[in-house]
């Protein structure tokens, strides 16, 4: 599958940022999905070593330059031996195009795959676990939110050093209709009684999400602190500011 215009634009923006000073070894589940397929080339461009877990038969969908291993994300024993030497574990597995009608799939796929990944990351003492959650509370998608919240609780219980990203709706190819809601969101963000909810449940772009994931990979939470402080949450406002944060991190490299 060839690169789209949006793919190329994202990589061009990535190229403008100096390389990360500490390349990471990154293990990704869900690497052929909506975000994983964009995140992998971005990480490779920034000098990271990336290994992606894919189901047999899907190897051709992984971007060039990424190491590919086969396994079942619903059974960690099928990929346990492939995680090391990763120091960063990014879990992106999820049911595509979530909707209220997919409650059973959320529990069978999203929940089980995350449980397997979280347990394995804890057993292997992976340095940094990155989990794609969802903004909450929210007035809809209750089953989807319940599963993601359950996984967040498990991350805390296992005392992982982790970053949890909480977008609401990600705008991008095949996900463009909510652009029509942007003027309404702008109004809600200006009104005091709707501001907090509008910001928490705001729309973000696929590019913003990828840059936020890159930022998460490159800036793990502090080590050696109490477990509660080893978990960082990146919400919608922080996702939107990820590019500026990356540029700030790169500022010393430019001046040196």
Beta strands, then each sheet from edge to edge (+ up, - down):
strand 1: 25-29
strand 2: 49-54
strand 3: 67-70
strand 4: 88-91
strand 5: 128-132
strand 6: 162-165
strand 7: 169-171
strand 8: 203-205
strand 9: 231-234
sheet 1: 3+ 2+ 1+ 4+ 5+ 6+ 9+
sheet 2: 7+ 8+
end
